[in-house]
Amino acid sequence: MQIVDTQKSDLGTNNLDTLRSLRILATVYQDQGLYHKAESLLTQVIDTGTKVFGTDHPQSIISMSQLAILYLHQEKSSEAETVLVDVTEICKRTLGEEHTNTVGPMRLLAFVYTHLGRWQKSESLYRQLLDTCKSKHGAEDPLTLTITHDLAISQGMLGRFTDAQSLLRTCVEIRARLLGPDHPDTVKSVEWLKLVSTAHESLEAIKE
């Protein structure tokens, strides 16, 4: 706290180094469970940063992303969604859809949609992410597989069992080959494949 006060005095509150230090202090508050203090501080940082440097500046984007994560820690999913929609649009516009710093907020936003039970939106976003990650990293990259798994869950929750089963079989096959059958990621995909397959069979039995 003393370092931050010194920077405020010497460099001013509008200085990038000062704002960076304030963000770090907000992280400390968050780690201590002092969410109200962290949120208040981040809000000040965002207000100052956007006024001085604009919303497209990396400082503003990082601060907004940090605030969204803080909201998630507090289970404020709706507030996190609002922030992440803005961050995602800014990153798409300034960096492009395939940039690493765009993929991060998009994944968080898809997670928020999942948490809120908004499966169509999460499915749509995971599809975009999967296309990007396949193109950039390949089908067997760990991030690509994680997104493939998450997309399958969204499809399963929408009742699109055939599509979900296909994706989960792909995850199981690749993860078992690369990581081994007992790896937690492999086991997770196997368990979800069983759940989706059971739901699909039950639906077909009802139709009969």
TAUR-V541676 format. One record per helix or strand. SS is the DSSP state (H for helix, E for strand). FROM is the first residue (numbers start at 1). LEN is the number of residues. If there is no record, write none. Layout:
BEGIN
ss & from & len
SS & FROM & LEN
SS & FROM & LEN
END
This chain:
BEGIN
ss & from & len
H & 2 & 10
H & 16 & 16
H & 35 & 19
H & 58 & 16
H & 77 & 19
H & 100 & 16
H & 119 & 19
H & 142 & 16
H & 161 & 19
H & 184 & 24
END
